[in-house]
Amino acid sequence: MAITGIESLVYGVDDVALAIRFFEDFGLPLVERSETLGRFQLDEGSSIIIRHRSDPALPATAMEGIGVREVIWGVDTPQALETLAAGLVDCDVRRDADGTVRFRTSFGLPMGLRPFARKPVVYAPDPVNAPGRVNRLNQHRKWRERARPKVISHVVFAVPDHEAGFAFMRDRLGFRLSDSQRGFGMYLRCGGSNNHHNLLLLNASAPFPGMDGKLRFHHANFGVEDIDEIMAGANHMERRGWEHSHFGLGRHRIDSALFYYLPCPAGGEAEYGADADYVDDNWVPRDWQEPLFAFAHFVHNLPPFLQQPPAWKFRYMTDEAPRVSGDGE
């Protein structure tokens, strides 16, 4: 009995109509629209909800700027929800009429818990050919005109004390540590998920562009089938007039995932993702001592901070406690 992943992301934005247009072009299915609300529902049953940042329906937050104002986590059973709720009594808990349990984390971010029966999604990546290895004979690859994400894979926030944030998510909500970029961020997996991570807590004071020590939304990742669908989505978004990613196409070293980021008018960035690692409780977390190397193995447009190849350096962690620089070297 556990949290299985993201059920909903609730955005607070400056321009509702613009945010709706972005996510429609991005490939999410719109199911409800008004002047004050947009709701998208993905194939797995998860939702993206768009509201104006001044909408009284949004919870109060310590977060700076626009972006995801609330994360609703899906829970596999009503019993599991009650067990988790019992451990949150000191977290400003309230219950909605539909049974959703809402609360505030120790790091100031509103979250919620809701029973969620995730719908199965079907992907069928094309076989890959290589010299001497023919997996696709007399068969053309699928051709797409645009991307159609089916799942919300993860969400990312910059947090003033990301290690304390990790401890809260672990002790109160049963999250597991998948990997740690030393001094930079901690990758957390829901207890009922095989995603490498469902939540990334970044160090808001890390020496990295955009970090200013404050609680901020960073990005959300939407899962697609393969590199072809990522690039079909990227091309469609550019044709529709949206700003392209400054990194271009790349692959993260830390979870093997392909990525393509797009600046998002709803806040932060929206990421197409594919081919990430899937893990379970047999996975051993790693301490990445050269944090920027864990960020990317390659990117299309090499940024200044990756001009010099970082050291290939990590170690396996024997427990889920955060490591500190110089400890056990």
Secondary structure, DSSP 8 states (H G I E B T S, - for coil): --EEEEEEEEEEES-HHHHHHHHHHHT--EEEE-SSEEEEE-TTS-EEEEEETT-TTS-----BSSEEEEEEEEES-HHHHHHHHHTTTTS--EE-TT--EEEE-TTS-EEEEEE--------------BTTB-SSSS------SS----EEEEEEEEETTHHHHHHHHHHHH--EEEEEETTTEEEEE-TT--BS-SEEEEETTSSSTT--SS-EEEEEEEE-SSHHHHHHHHHHHHHTT----SS-SEE-TTT--EEEEEE-TTSSEEEEEES--B--TT---EEESSHHHHH-SEESS--GGGSS-----EEE-SSSS---TTTT-
